[in-house]
Amino acid sequence: MANIRDIKKDINYLTGEVVSDCFLFLHLHTGKKEDEIMSILNDVIALRNDLMARVNNVPAEGEKKQIKAHFNTISSELLTKVDEQLQKLSKIAAS
């Protein structure tokens, strides 16, 4: 299990990359599909805030297995949700 600092860095880095890609798309394709891109941006920002809140609210006096499962769930959710948002962006860019 990674430490909390590394998980927070991963959350910030991966969500930041999606946000950066969205802004790059908006810059390169001015006036095209802005509503869909803004929807992706809102989802990613909400995801980041939710995951950070969950990282900061560690189960108080849980067993080590519960705490490890808590962080593993956060890590796997981060990867799947970021991948979903990138897939949405790819579909928009391809069309």
MODELLER restraints for C-alpha pairs under 7 A, 6 or more apart:
rsr = mdl.restraints
at = mdl.atoms
rsr.add(forms.Gaussian(group=physical.xy_distance, feature=features.Distance(at['CA:1:A'], at['CA:68:A']), mean=6.68, stdev=0.5))
rsr.add(forms.Gaussian(group=physical.xy_distance, feature=features.Distance(at['CA:8:A'], at['CA:52:A']), mean=6.84, stdev=0.5))
rsr.add(forms.Gaussian(group=physical.xy_distance, feature=features.Distance(at['CA:11:A'], at['CA:48:A']), mean=6.52, stdev=0.5))
rsr.add(forms.Gaussian(group=physical.xy_distance, feature=features.Distance(at['CA:11:A'], at['CA:78:A']), mean=6.93, stdev=0.5))
rsr.add(forms.Gaussian(group=physical.xy_distance, feature=features.Distance(at['CA:15:A'], at['CA:44:A']), mean=6.20, stdev=0.5))
rsr.add(forms.Gaussian(group=physical.xy_distance, feature=features.Distance(at['CA:15:A'], at['CA:48:A']), mean=6.53, stdev=0.5))
rsr.add(forms.Gaussian(group=physical.xy_distance, feature=features.Distance(at['CA:15:A'], at['CA:82:A']), mean=6.84, stdev=0.5))
rsr.add(forms.Gaussian(group=physical.xy_distance, feature=features.Distance(at['CA:18:A'], at['CA:86:A']), mean=6.67, stdev=0.5))
rsr.add(forms.Gaussian(group=physical.xy_distance, feature=features.Distance(at['CA:19:A'], at['CA:41:A']), mean=6.11, stdev=0.5))
rsr.add(forms.Gaussian(group=physical.xy_distance, feature=features.Distance(at['CA:22:A'], at['CA:37:A']), mean=6.28, stdev=0.5))
rsr.add(forms.Gaussian(group=physical.xy_distance, feature=features.Distance(at['CA:26:A'], at['CA:34:A']), mean=6.87, stdev=0.5))
rsr.add(forms.Gaussian(group=physical.xy_distance, feature=features.Distance(at['CA:40:A'], at['CA:85:A']), mean=6.36, stdev=0.5))
rsr.add(forms.Gaussian(group=physical.xy_distance, feature=features.Distance(at['CA:51:A'], at['CA:74:A']), mean=6.66, stdev=0.5))
rsr.add(forms.Gaussian(group=physical.xy_distance, feature=features.Distance(at['CA:58:A'], at['CA:67:A']), mean=6.97, stdev=0.5))
rsr.add(forms.Gaussian(group=physical.xy_distance, feature=features.Distance(at['CA:59:A'], at['CA:67:A']), mean=6.49, stdev=0.5))
